[in-house]
Amino acid sequence: MDKFWFVSGAIVLAGMIAACSVSRPVGDFGRAAPSWTHDTAMPAAGDLVAEYGRQEPVSKFNKTDQENEMHDRVWRFLVAAHAKDWLFDTHVELQRTRITPPRDETFTVERYYLWLKGESYNSSRTRYATVGRHVTADIDTLPTTFAAICAVVEIDRQRAVAYAGLNRQIGPNVGENMRARKYENDAFIDWFVRALNYRFSSYDYALDMLLVETPHEQSIAVDDALRRMKTFVDRANRYDFCGDGGRLPGQGTVVIPSRYQHSGDTEVVLPK
C-alpha cells in the first residue's frame, strides 16, 4: 500500500510539473538553457515514475563529464527549436526526463514538410535553402556528437572492468547502479539513433515533396547534403560511433547531380 501511494504521488507530482512548463527552454546558439524545473524537478519526478511506476532501472550514480557532454550534444537532435515543434519538443522533454515512456517511434515524417510548406517565403527556392541549412547544421555537429557518444561507451567499459577487478566486497548496490547506468546510457544512445533516422527521413520526405510542388535546380545541393548526412546515419545504425566519421565536412564544394535535376544551381537564394 505504501508503494502504491508513493508511486501515485510521484505520478501526480510529475504531471503537475509537466503541466507548468513542458518544452525545455532554449538559450544561445540553440543550446538548452539552465532551468531548475527541467534540470532538477522533472528528472527527479521522472526517476520515481520510471523506477516505481514502470520498474525500469534507475542508477543512483553521479553522471560523469562525458555523460553530461553526450546528453548536451545529443539533445539538439531530439528537438527542433528552429521549426516550431515539428519534432514534438513537448513529448521529447517528457521522454528525456523519464516522466513518460518513449513515444518517438510513433512520430511521422511529414511534420517537417508541413512546417516548411506553411512558412511564408518571398521565393519558393528559399525552402530548398532552408532544408539545406538544416541538413548542413546537423552534419557540422555530428562528428563531435559521435565522439561524445564514443566517450560514454568507453566509460561504461571502464566501469565494468573496474567492477570486475575489485577484490573486496563493495556491496550489491554498486553493481546494480553500474548496470542501471549502462541501461540508461544504452537507451539514450538508442534514442539518438532513432532521432537521427527520423531527421534524415523528414528532410528526405520534404525534398521529395518540394520536387513535386515547386521543382527547382536548388534541389541538387540539398540532395548532395542528404547523401553526406546518410553516411552518418548508416554509421549510427551500425553503432559505429568511434570510427572516422569526423573527417566528413559539413560543407561541400562539389554539387553532384541526382534525383530529378541534371544541372547545377544558377541562382543564389539568401536565407530568410
DRENDO-335484 format. One line per field, with one value per residue: x, z, y of N, C-alpha, C in turn; residue number from 1. Coordinates in nm, 2 decimals, always signed. Atoms other than C-alpha are relative to their C-alpha. Layout:
DRENDO-335484
n_u = X,...
n_w = Z,...
n_v = Y,...
ca_u = X,...
ca_w = Z,...
ca_v = Y,...
c_u = X,...
c_w = Z,...
c_v = Y,...
kolpa = NUM,...
//
This chain:
DRENDO-335484
n_u = +0.08,-0.08,-0.06,+0.10,+0.02,-0.13,+0.01,+0.11,-0.05,-0.10,+0.07,+0.07,-0.10,-0.05,+0.10,+0.01,-0.12,+0.01,+0.10,-0.04,-0.08,-0.04,-0.11,-0.12,-0.04,-0.12,-0.08,-0.08,-0.05,+0.09,-0.03,+0.09,-0.03,+0.02,+0.13,+0.02,+0.11,-0.03,-0.12,+0.01,+0.13,+0.06,-0.07,+0.02,+0.13,+0.00,-0.07,+0.09,+0.10,-0.06,-0.04,+0.11,+0.12,-0.02,-0.10,-0.12,-0.13,-0.04,-0.13,-0.03,-0.14,-0.01,-0.04,-0.14,-0.01,+0.03,+0.15,+0.06,-0.04,+0.08,+0.14,+0.01,-0.02,+0.11,+0.13,+0.04,+0.05,+0.13,+0.09,-0.01,+0.04,+0.01,+0.12,+0.13,+0.05,+0.03,-0.06,+0.07,-0.08,+0.06,-0.01,-0.14,-0.04,+0.06,-0.07,-0.13,+0.00,+0.05,+0.13,+0.08,-0.09,-0.03,+0.11,-0.05,+0.02,+0.13,-0.01,+0.01,-0.10,+0.05,+0.02,-0.10,+0.04,+0.12,-0.05,-0.07,+0.10,+0.08,-0.07,+0.01,-0.13,+0.02,-0.04,+0.02,-0.14,-0.05,+0.02,-0.11,-0.11,+0.03,-0.03,-0.15,-0.06,+0.03,-0.08,-0.14,-0.02,-0.01,-0.13,-0.11,-0.01,+0.00,-0.13,-0.02,+0.11,-0.05,-0.11,+0.05,+0.06,-0.11,-0.06,+0.09,-0.02,-0.12,+0.02,+0.07,-0.09,-0.09,+0.07,+0.01,-0.14,-0.03,+0.08,-0.05,-0.14,+0.00,-0.02,+0.06,+0.14,+0.05,+0.15,+0.07,+0.06,-0.09,+0.02,+0.13,-0.01,-0.08,+0.08,+0.11,-0.05,-0.02,+0.13,+0.04,-0.08,+0.04,+0.13,-0.02,-0.07,+0.10,+0.09,-0.07,+0.00,+0.14,+0.03,-0.08,+0.07,+0.13,-0.03,-0.03,+0.12,+0.09,-0.06,+0.01,+0.14,+0.03,-0.06,+0.08,+0.13,-0.04,-0.03,+0.13,+0.08,-0.07,-0.13,-0.10,-0.13,-0.06,+0.01,-0.12,-0.09,+0.07,-0.02,-0.14,-0.01,+0.06,-0.08,-0.11,+0.06,+0.03,-0.12,+0.01,+0.12,-0.04,-0.09,+0.08,+0.08,-0.10,-0.05,-0.14,-0.02,-0.14,-0.08,-0.07,+0.11,-0.03,-0.07,+0.10,+0.03,+0.14,+0.02,-0.07,-0.03,+0.05,+0.15,+0.01,+0.14,+0.07,+0.14,+0.07,-0.06,-0.12,-0.09,-0.04,+0.07,-0.03,+0.05,-0.03,+0.12,-0.04,+0.09,+0.11
n_w = +0.00,-0.01,+0.13,+0.09,-0.03,+0.04,+0.15,+0.04,-0.03,+0.10,+0.13,-0.01,+0.00,+0.13,+0.08,-0.03,+0.05,+0.15,+0.04,-0.02,+0.12,+0.05,+0.09,-0.07,+0.05,+0.09,-0.02,+0.11,+0.09,+0.00,-0.11,-0.10,-0.11,-0.14,-0.06,-0.12,+0.03,+0.10,-0.04,-0.13,-0.05,+0.09,-0.01,-0.13,+0.00,+0.10,-0.05,-0.09,+0.08,+0.07,-0.09,-0.08,+0.08,+0.11,-0.04,+0.09,-0.07,-0.02,-0.07,-0.10,+0.02,+0.06,+0.14,+0.03,+0.09,+0.14,+0.01,+0.01,+0.14,+0.10,-0.02,+0.06,+0.15,+0.07,-0.02,+0.12,+0.11,-0.05,+0.01,+0.12,-0.05,+0.11,+0.09,-0.07,-0.05,+0.10,-0.06,-0.12,-0.11,-0.13,-0.03,-0.02,-0.14,-0.10,+0.02,-0.05,-0.14,-0.03,-0.06,+0.09,+0.07,+0.13,+0.10,+0.13,+0.11,+0.07,+0.08,+0.15,+0.07,+0.08,-0.07,+0.04,+0.12,-0.03,-0.06,+0.11,+0.09,-0.07,-0.02,+0.11,+0.06,+0.12,+0.11,-0.02,-0.01,-0.13,-0.08,+0.02,-0.08,-0.14,-0.03,+0.02,-0.12,-0.12,+0.02,-0.02,-0.15,-0.06,+0.04,-0.06,-0.14,-0.02,-0.05,-0.15,-0.07,+0.00,-0.09,-0.14,-0.03,-0.01,-0.13,-0.10,+0.02,-0.07,-0.14,-0.04,+0.01,-0.12,-0.12,-0.01,-0.03,-0.14,-0.09,+0.00,-0.06,-0.14,-0.08,-0.13,+0.01,+0.01,-0.02,+0.12,+0.06,+0.10,+0.13,+0.05,+0.05,+0.12,+0.10,+0.03,+0.08,+0.14,+0.06,+0.03,+0.11,+0.12,+0.04,+0.06,+0.13,+0.09,+0.04,+0.10,+0.12,+0.06,+0.03,+0.12,+0.11,+0.02,+0.06,+0.14,+0.08,+0.01,+0.10,+0.12,+0.04,+0.04,+0.13,+0.10,+0.01,+0.07,+0.14,+0.06,-0.02,+0.05,+0.05,+0.03,+0.00,-0.13,-0.06,+0.02,-0.11,-0.12,+0.01,-0.02,-0.15,-0.06,+0.02,-0.10,-0.13,+0.00,-0.05,-0.15,-0.04,+0.01,-0.11,-0.13,+0.00,-0.04,-0.13,+0.02,-0.04,-0.03,+0.13,+0.05,+0.06,-0.02,+0.12,+0.10,-0.02,+0.00,+0.13,+0.12,+0.11,+0.13,+0.00,+0.08,+0.05,-0.04,+0.00,+0.13,+0.06,+0.07,+0.02,-0.13,-0.04,+0.08,-0.07,-0.14,-0.08,-0.13,-0.10,-0.05
n_v = -0.12,-0.12,-0.01,-0.05,-0.14,-0.07,-0.01,-0.09,-0.14,-0.04,-0.02,-0.13,-0.10,-0.01,-0.07,-0.14,-0.07,+0.00,-0.09,-0.14,-0.04,+0.13,-0.01,-0.05,-0.14,+0.00,-0.12,-0.04,+0.09,+0.12,+0.09,+0.00,-0.10,+0.06,-0.01,+0.09,+0.09,+0.11,+0.07,+0.06,+0.04,+0.09,+0.13,+0.07,+0.06,+0.10,+0.12,+0.07,+0.06,+0.11,+0.11,+0.07,+0.01,+0.09,+0.10,-0.01,-0.03,-0.14,+0.00,-0.10,-0.05,-0.13,+0.01,-0.04,-0.11,+0.06,+0.03,-0.13,-0.05,+0.08,-0.04,-0.14,+0.00,+0.08,-0.07,-0.08,+0.09,+0.05,-0.11,-0.09,-0.13,-0.09,+0.04,-0.01,+0.12,+0.11,+0.12,+0.04,-0.04,+0.03,+0.15,+0.03,-0.04,+0.10,+0.12,-0.02,+0.00,+0.13,-0.01,+0.09,+0.10,-0.05,-0.02,-0.05,+0.10,-0.02,-0.13,+0.02,-0.08,-0.11,-0.13,-0.10,-0.06,-0.08,-0.13,-0.07,-0.04,-0.11,-0.13,-0.10,-0.03,-0.08,+0.09,+0.15,+0.06,-0.02,+0.13,+0.09,-0.05,+0.03,+0.15,+0.01,-0.05,+0.09,+0.12,-0.03,-0.02,+0.13,+0.06,-0.07,+0.04,+0.14,+0.06,-0.02,+0.08,+0.14,+0.01,-0.01,+0.13,+0.09,-0.01,+0.06,+0.15,+0.03,-0.01,+0.12,+0.11,-0.01,+0.04,+0.14,+0.05,-0.03,+0.08,+0.14,+0.02,-0.03,+0.12,-0.01,-0.01,-0.14,+0.00,+0.03,-0.12,-0.06,+0.07,-0.03,-0.13,+0.01,+0.05,-0.09,-0.11,+0.06,+0.01,-0.14,-0.05,+0.07,-0.05,-0.14,+0.02,+0.06,-0.12,-0.09,+0.06,-0.02,-0.14,-0.03,+0.05,-0.08,-0.12,+0.02,+0.03,-0.12,-0.08,+0.07,-0.02,-0.14,-0.02,+0.06,-0.08,-0.13,+0.03,+0.01,-0.12,-0.12,+0.05,-0.10,+0.06,-0.01,+0.13,+0.08,-0.02,+0.06,+0.14,+0.03,-0.01,+0.11,+0.12,-0.01,+0.03,+0.14,+0.07,+0.01,+0.09,+0.14,+0.03,+0.01,+0.12,+0.11,-0.04,-0.02,-0.14,-0.02,+0.01,-0.12,-0.09,-0.14,-0.06,-0.05,-0.14,-0.04,-0.07,+0.06,-0.10,+0.06,+0.03,+0.12,+0.02,+0.12,-0.01,-0.04,-0.11,+0.03,-0.12,-0.06,-0.12,-0.11,-0.12,+0.00,-0.04,-0.05,+0.06,-0.08
ca_u = +0.00,+0.28,+0.44,+0.11,+0.07,+0.44,+0.40,+0.07,+0.23,+0.52,+0.29,+0.08,+0.39,+0.53,+0.20,+0.19,+0.55,+0.49,+0.18,+0.36,+0.62,+0.68,+0.92,+1.28,+1.39,+1.64,+1.93,+2.20,+2.30,+2.01,+2.15,+1.94,+1.91,+1.95,+1.63,+1.56,+1.23,+1.38,+1.72,+1.62,+1.25,+1.13,+1.42,+1.37,+1.00,+1.07,+1.32,+1.05,+0.79,+1.04,+1.17,+0.85,+0.58,+0.74,+1.00,+1.28,+1.65,+1.74,+2.10,+2.20,+2.55,+2.65,+2.70,+3.05,+3.16,+3.14,+2.78,+2.68,+2.86,+2.68,+2.34,+2.41,+2.52,+2.25,+1.97,+1.98,+1.90,+1.59,+1.43,+1.38,+1.37,+1.41,+1.09,+0.82,+0.79,+0.78,+0.99,+0.75,+0.95,+0.70,+0.69,+1.07,+1.11,+0.87,+1.06,+1.40,+1.31,+1.16,+0.82,+0.67,+0.80,+0.94,+0.70,+0.93,+0.88,+0.53,+0.65,+0.56,+0.79,+0.55,+0.56,+0.88,+0.75,+0.42,+0.60,+0.82,+0.52,+0.34,+0.62,+0.60,+0.89,+0.93,+1.08,+0.98,+1.36,+1.42,+1.26,+1.53,+1.79,+1.62,+1.63,+2.00,+2.09,+1.92,+2.09,+2.43,+2.39,+2.33,+2.63,+2.85,+2.77,+2.75,+3.13,+3.15,+2.82,+2.96,+3.28,+3.08,+2.88,+3.21,+3.35,+3.04,+3.08,+3.43,+3.32,+3.08,+3.35,+3.59,+3.32,+3.27,+3.65,+3.69,+3.40,+3.52,+3.87,+3.77,+3.89,+3.70,+3.33,+3.16,+2.80,+2.54,+2.41,+2.73,+2.68,+2.31,+2.38,+2.65,+2.41,+2.13,+2.36,+2.46,+2.09,+2.03,+2.32,+2.22,+1.86,+1.98,+2.21,+1.93,+1.71,+1.97,+1.99,+1.61,+1.61,+1.89,+1.70,+1.38,+1.55,+1.70,+1.37,+1.19,+1.44,+1.43,+1.05,+1.04,+1.28,+1.07,+0.75,+0.93,+1.04,+0.68,+0.53,+0.79,+1.07,+1.39,+1.76,+1.84,+1.74,+2.07,+2.27,+2.01,+2.03,+2.41,+2.39,+2.15,+2.38,+2.66,+2.43,+2.34,+2.70,+2.65,+2.30,+2.45,+2.73,+2.48,+2.26,+2.58,+2.65,+2.99,+3.05,+3.42,+3.52,+3.65,+3.32,+3.47,+3.66,+3.34,+3.30,+2.97,+3.02,+3.10,+3.25,+3.11,+2.74,+2.67,+2.36,+2.10,+1.73,+1.54,+1.77,+2.06,+2.21,+2.38,+2.24,+2.21,+2.07,+2.19,+1.90,+1.95,+1.83,+1.50
ca_w = +0.00,+0.09,-0.25,-0.43,-0.26,-0.33,-0.70,-0.72,-0.56,-0.80,-1.10,-0.97,-0.90,-1.24,-1.40,-1.21,-1.30,-1.67,-1.68,-1.57,-1.85,-2.08,-2.36,-2.24,-2.26,-2.53,-2.48,-2.71,-3.02,-2.98,-2.66,-2.37,-2.11,-1.74,-1.56,-1.21,-1.33,-1.63,-1.48,-1.13,-1.06,-1.37,-1.38,-1.01,-1.06,-1.38,-1.20,-0.94,-1.21,-1.41,-1.11,-0.91,-1.18,-1.48,-1.29,-1.51,-1.39,-1.24,-1.14,-0.83,-0.97,-1.04,-1.41,-1.55,-1.75,-2.06,-1.99,-1.94,-2.27,-2.46,-2.32,-2.42,-2.77,-2.85,-2.72,-3.04,-3.25,-3.03,-3.08,-3.35,-3.18,-3.52,-3.66,-3.40,-3.26,-3.58,-3.38,-3.10,-2.85,-2.57,-2.59,-2.61,-2.28,-2.10,-2.25,-2.17,-1.81,-1.80,-1.69,-1.99,-2.17,-2.52,-2.78,-3.06,-3.25,-3.34,-3.50,-3.87,-4.13,-4.28,-4.00,-4.11,-4.46,-4.33,-4.12,-4.42,-4.65,-4.40,-4.37,-4.58,-4.82,-5.09,-5.32,-5.35,-5.39,-5.04,-4.90,-5.06,-4.90,-4.56,-4.58,-4.70,-4.40,-4.15,-4.30,-4.31,-3.94,-3.85,-4.05,-3.89,-3.53,-3.59,-3.56,-3.21,-3.12,-3.23,-3.03,-2.72,-2.75,-2.81,-2.49,-2.29,-2.45,-2.31,-1.97,-1.95,-2.05,-1.78,-1.52,-1.60,-1.59,-1.26,-1.10,-1.22,-1.09,-0.74,-0.48,-0.18,-0.11,-0.21,-0.17,-0.43,-0.49,-0.68,-0.94,-0.96,-1.01,-1.27,-1.47,-1.44,-1.57,-1.87,-1.93,-1.92,-2.15,-2.40,-2.40,-2.47,-2.75,-2.90,-2.89,-3.07,-3.34,-3.39,-3.38,-3.64,-3.87,-3.82,-3.90,-4.22,-4.33,-4.26,-4.47,-4.74,-4.75,-4.76,-5.06,-5.25,-5.18,-5.29,-5.61,-5.69,-5.56,-5.66,-5.88,-5.88,-5.95,-5.59,-5.51,-5.63,-5.35,-5.09,-5.22,-5.21,-4.84,-4.76,-4.91,-4.69,-4.39,-4.49,-4.42,-4.05,-4.04,-4.17,-3.91,-3.63,-3.74,-3.70,-3.37,-3.51,-3.31,-3.26,-3.63,-3.85,-3.93,-3.80,-4.13,-4.32,-4.37,-4.32,-4.64,-4.98,-5.28,-5.55,-5.63,-5.76,-5.98,-5.87,-5.83,-6.10,-6.16,-6.40,-6.39,-6.11,-5.92,-6.12,-5.86,-5.51,-5.26,-4.95,-4.62,-4.48
ca_v = +0.00,+0.24,+0.17,+0.24,+0.58,+0.66,+0.58,+0.76,+1.07,+1.06,+1.04,+1.33,+1.53,+1.46,+1.57,+1.89,+1.98,+1.89,+2.10,+2.41,+2.41,+2.12,+2.22,+2.27,+2.64,+2.72,+2.97,+3.10,+2.91,+2.66,+2.51,+2.42,+2.70,+2.62,+2.56,+2.42,+2.28,+2.09,+2.01,+1.91,+1.88,+1.70,+1.44,+1.37,+1.31,+1.11,+0.88,+0.80,+0.72,+0.51,+0.31,+0.25,+0.30,+0.12,-0.09,+0.04,+0.05,+0.39,+0.45,+0.64,+0.71,+1.07,+1.14,+1.17,+1.48,+1.25,+1.15,+1.52,+1.61,+1.33,+1.44,+1.81,+1.73,+1.47,+1.70,+1.92,+1.61,+1.53,+1.87,+2.14,+2.48,+2.64,+2.48,+2.54,+2.19,+1.98,+1.74,+1.71,+1.91,+1.87,+1.49,+1.49,+1.67,+1.43,+1.14,+1.29,+1.33,+0.98,+1.11,+0.92,+0.61,+0.66,+0.79,+0.89,+0.57,+0.69,+1.02,+1.05,+1.22,+1.47,+1.73,+1.90,+1.94,+2.07,+2.33,+2.42,+2.45,+2.68,+2.93,+3.25,+3.29,+3.55,+3.28,+2.91,+2.84,+2.96,+2.64,+2.44,+2.67,+2.62,+2.24,+2.27,+2.48,+2.25,+1.94,+2.11,+2.22,+1.86,+1.74,+2.00,+1.88,+1.51,+1.44,+1.59,+1.41,+1.08,+1.15,+1.23,+0.90,+0.71,+0.85,+0.73,+0.38,+0.38,+0.50,+0.21,-0.03,+0.11,+0.08,-0.28,-0.35,-0.17,-0.35,-0.69,-0.63,-0.53,-0.78,-0.65,-0.66,-0.33,-0.43,-0.53,-0.18,-0.08,-0.35,-0.27,+0.10,+0.02,-0.19,+0.06,+0.34,+0.11,+0.06,+0.44,+0.52,+0.25,+0.37,+0.73,+0.62,+0.41,+0.73,+0.93,+0.67,+0.68,+1.06,+1.08,+0.85,+1.05,+1.37,+1.23,+1.08,+1.40,+1.60,+1.34,+1.35,+1.73,+1.73,+1.48,+1.69,+2.01,+1.85,+1.78,+2.10,+2.36,+2.20,+2.40,+2.32,+2.41,+2.05,+1.92,+2.08,+1.96,+1.61,+1.62,+1.73,+1.45,+1.19,+1.32,+1.30,+0.95,+0.84,+0.93,+0.77,+0.45,+0.46,+0.53,+0.24,+0.02,+0.19,+0.28,+0.60,+0.55,+0.54,+0.82,+1.00,+1.32,+1.37,+1.44,+1.81,+1.99,+2.20,+2.05,+2.23,+1.99,+1.96,+1.61,+1.58,+1.33,+1.26,+1.46,+1.75,+1.75,+2.10,+2.29,+2.59,+2.90,+3.14,+3.23,+3.25,+3.45,+3.29,+3.41
c_u = +0.09,+0.06,-0.10,-0.02,+0.13,+0.00,-0.10,+0.04,+0.10,-0.06,-0.07,+0.10,+0.06,-0.10,-0.01,+0.12,-0.01,-0.10,+0.04,+0.09,+0.06,+0.13,+0.12,+0.04,+0.13,+0.07,+0.07,+0.04,-0.08,+0.03,-0.10,+0.04,-0.02,-0.14,-0.02,-0.11,+0.04,+0.13,+0.00,-0.13,-0.06,+0.08,-0.02,-0.14,+0.00,+0.07,-0.10,-0.10,+0.07,+0.04,-0.12,-0.13,+0.02,+0.10,+0.12,+0.13,+0.02,+0.13,+0.01,+0.14,-0.01,+0.04,+0.14,-0.01,-0.04,-0.14,-0.07,+0.02,-0.09,-0.15,-0.02,+0.00,-0.11,-0.13,-0.04,-0.06,-0.14,-0.10,+0.02,-0.05,-0.02,-0.13,-0.13,-0.06,-0.04,+0.06,-0.05,+0.08,-0.06,+0.01,+0.15,+0.04,-0.06,+0.07,+0.14,+0.01,-0.06,-0.14,-0.10,+0.09,+0.02,-0.12,+0.05,-0.01,-0.13,+0.00,-0.01,+0.08,-0.06,+0.00,+0.10,-0.04,-0.12,+0.04,+0.07,-0.10,-0.08,+0.07,-0.01,+0.13,-0.03,+0.03,-0.02,+0.14,+0.05,-0.03,+0.11,+0.12,-0.02,+0.03,+0.15,+0.07,-0.02,+0.08,+0.15,+0.03,+0.01,+0.13,+0.12,+0.02,+0.00,+0.14,+0.03,-0.10,+0.04,+0.12,-0.05,-0.06,+0.11,+0.06,-0.09,+0.01,+0.12,-0.01,-0.07,+0.09,+0.10,-0.07,-0.01,+0.13,+0.03,-0.08,+0.04,+0.13,+0.01,+0.01,-0.07,-0.15,-0.04,-0.15,-0.07,-0.05,+0.09,-0.02,-0.14,+0.00,+0.08,-0.08,-0.11,+0.06,+0.03,-0.13,-0.05,+0.08,-0.04,-0.13,+0.01,+0.06,-0.10,-0.10,+0.06,+0.00,-0.14,-0.02,+0.08,-0.07,-0.13,+0.03,+0.03,-0.12,-0.09,+0.06,-0.02,-0.15,-0.03,+0.06,-0.08,-0.13,+0.03,+0.02,-0.13,-0.08,+0.06,+0.14,+0.10,+0.14,+0.07,-0.01,+0.13,+0.09,-0.06,+0.02,+0.14,+0.02,-0.06,+0.08,+0.12,-0.05,-0.03,+0.12,-0.01,-0.12,+0.04,+0.09,-0.08,-0.08,+0.09,+0.06,+0.15,+0.03,+0.14,+0.09,+0.06,-0.10,+0.03,+0.07,-0.10,-0.03,-0.15,-0.03,+0.08,+0.02,-0.05,-0.14,-0.01,-0.15,-0.06,-0.15,-0.05,+0.07,+0.13,+0.08,+0.02,-0.08,+0.04,-0.04,+0.04,-0.13,+0.04,-0.09,-0.11,+0.04
c_w = +0.00,-0.14,-0.10,+0.02,-0.05,-0.15,-0.05,+0.02,-0.10,-0.13,+0.01,+0.00,-0.14,-0.09,+0.03,-0.05,-0.15,-0.04,+0.01,-0.12,-0.06,-0.09,+0.08,-0.06,-0.08,+0.02,-0.13,-0.09,+0.00,+0.11,+0.11,+0.11,+0.14,+0.06,+0.11,-0.03,-0.09,+0.04,+0.13,+0.03,-0.09,-0.01,+0.13,+0.00,-0.11,+0.05,+0.09,-0.08,-0.07,+0.09,+0.07,-0.09,-0.11,+0.03,-0.09,+0.09,+0.01,+0.08,+0.09,-0.02,-0.05,-0.15,-0.02,-0.09,-0.14,-0.02,-0.02,-0.14,-0.10,+0.01,-0.07,-0.15,-0.07,+0.01,-0.13,-0.11,+0.04,-0.02,-0.12,+0.04,-0.11,-0.08,+0.08,+0.03,-0.11,+0.05,+0.13,+0.13,+0.14,+0.04,+0.03,+0.14,+0.10,-0.01,+0.05,+0.15,+0.06,+0.07,-0.08,-0.07,-0.14,-0.09,-0.14,-0.11,-0.08,-0.08,-0.15,-0.07,-0.06,+0.07,-0.04,-0.13,+0.02,+0.06,-0.11,-0.10,+0.05,+0.02,-0.13,-0.05,-0.12,-0.13,+0.04,+0.01,+0.14,+0.09,-0.02,+0.08,+0.15,+0.03,-0.01,+0.13,+0.12,-0.01,+0.03,+0.15,+0.07,-0.03,+0.08,+0.15,+0.02,+0.04,+0.15,+0.08,+0.01,+0.10,+0.14,+0.04,+0.01,+0.14,+0.11,-0.02,+0.08,+0.15,+0.05,+0.00,+0.12,+0.13,+0.02,+0.04,+0.14,+0.10,+0.00,+0.07,+0.15,+0.08,+0.13,-0.02,+0.00,+0.01,-0.14,-0.07,-0.10,-0.13,-0.06,-0.07,-0.13,-0.12,-0.04,-0.08,-0.15,-0.07,-0.05,-0.12,-0.13,-0.05,-0.07,-0.13,-0.10,-0.05,-0.10,-0.14,-0.07,-0.04,-0.13,-0.13,-0.03,-0.07,-0.15,-0.08,-0.02,-0.10,-0.14,-0.06,-0.05,-0.14,-0.11,-0.02,-0.07,-0.14,-0.08,+0.00,-0.07,-0.05,-0.03,+0.00,+0.13,+0.07,-0.01,+0.12,+0.13,+0.00,+0.03,+0.16,+0.07,-0.02,+0.09,+0.14,+0.01,+0.05,+0.15,+0.04,-0.01,+0.11,+0.13,+0.00,+0.03,+0.13,-0.01,+0.03,+0.03,-0.12,-0.04,-0.07,+0.01,-0.12,-0.11,+0.02,+0.00,-0.13,-0.11,-0.11,-0.13,+0.02,-0.10,-0.04,+0.04,+0.00,-0.14,-0.07,-0.06,-0.04,+0.14,+0.03,-0.08,+0.07,+0.15,+0.07,+0.14,+0.11,+0.04,+0.12
c_v = +0.13,+0.02,+0.06,+0.15,+0.08,+0.02,+0.10,+0.15,+0.04,+0.03,+0.13,+0.12,+0.03,+0.07,+0.14,+0.08,+0.01,+0.10,+0.14,+0.04,-0.13,+0.01,+0.06,+0.14,-0.01,+0.13,+0.03,-0.12,-0.13,-0.09,+0.01,+0.10,-0.06,+0.03,-0.10,-0.10,-0.12,-0.07,-0.07,-0.07,-0.11,-0.13,-0.07,-0.07,-0.12,-0.13,-0.08,-0.08,-0.12,-0.12,-0.07,-0.02,-0.10,-0.11,+0.00,+0.02,+0.15,+0.00,+0.12,+0.06,+0.15,-0.02,+0.05,+0.13,-0.05,-0.02,+0.13,+0.05,-0.07,+0.05,+0.14,+0.00,-0.08,+0.08,+0.07,-0.09,-0.05,+0.11,+0.08,+0.14,+0.10,-0.02,-0.02,-0.14,-0.11,-0.13,-0.04,+0.03,-0.03,-0.15,-0.04,+0.03,-0.10,-0.13,+0.01,-0.01,-0.13,+0.01,-0.09,-0.10,+0.06,+0.00,+0.03,-0.10,+0.02,+0.13,-0.03,+0.11,+0.12,+0.14,+0.10,+0.06,+0.09,+0.14,+0.08,+0.06,+0.12,+0.13,+0.09,+0.03,+0.09,-0.08,-0.14,-0.07,+0.01,-0.12,-0.10,+0.05,-0.02,-0.14,-0.02,+0.05,-0.09,-0.13,+0.03,+0.03,-0.13,-0.07,+0.06,-0.04,-0.15,-0.06,+0.01,-0.08,-0.14,-0.02,-0.01,-0.14,-0.10,+0.01,-0.06,-0.15,-0.05,+0.01,-0.12,-0.12,+0.01,-0.03,-0.15,-0.07,+0.02,-0.09,-0.15,-0.03,+0.03,-0.13,+0.01,+0.01,+0.15,+0.01,-0.01,+0.12,+0.06,-0.07,+0.04,+0.14,+0.01,-0.05,+0.09,+0.12,-0.05,+0.00,+0.14,+0.05,-0.07,+0.05,+0.14,-0.01,-0.06,+0.12,+0.09,-0.07,+0.01,+0.14,+0.04,-0.05,+0.07,+0.13,-0.02,-0.03,+0.12,+0.10,-0.06,+0.01,+0.14,+0.03,-0.06,+0.08,+0.13,-0.02,-0.01,+0.13,+0.12,-0.05,+0.11,-0.08,+0.01,-0.14,-0.08,+0.02,-0.06,-0.15,-0.04,+0.00,-0.12,-0.13,+0.00,-0.03,-0.15,-0.09,-0.01,-0.08,-0.14,-0.05,-0.01,-0.13,-0.13,+0.02,+0.01,+0.15,+0.03,-0.01,+0.13,+0.09,+0.15,+0.07,+0.05,+0.14,+0.03,+0.08,-0.07,+0.11,-0.05,-0.04,-0.12,-0.02,-0.13,+0.03,+0.04,+0.12,-0.04,+0.12,+0.06,+0.13,+0.12,+0.13,-0.02,+0.06,+0.03,-0.07,+0.10,+0.09
kolpa = 1,2,3,4,5,6,7,8,9,10,11,12,13,14,15,16,17,18,19,20,21,22,23,24,25,26,27,28,29,30,31,32,33,34,35,36,37,38,39,40,41,42,43,44,45,46,47,48,49,50,51,52,53,54,55,56,57,58,59,60,61,62,63,64,65,66,67,68,69,70,71,72,73,74,75,76,77,78,79,80,81,82,83,84,85,86,87,88,89,90,91,92,93,94,95,96,97,98,99,100,101,102,103,104,105,106,107,108,109,110,111,112,113,114,115,116,117,118,119,120,121,122,123,124,125,126,127,128,129,130,131,132,133,134,135,136,137,138,139,140,141,142,143,144,145,146,147,148,149,150,151,152,153,154,155,156,157,158,159,160,161,162,163,164,165,166,167,168,169,170,171,172,173,174,175,176,177,178,179,180,181,182,183,184,185,186,187,188,189,190,191,192,193,194,195,196,197,198,199,200,201,202,203,204,205,206,207,208,209,210,211,212,213,214,215,216,217,218,219,220,221,222,223,224,225,226,227,228,229,230,231,232,233,234,235,236,237,238,239,240,241,242,243,244,245,246,247,248,249,250,251,252,253,254,255,256,257,258,259,260,261,262,263,264,265,266,267,268,269,270,271,272
//
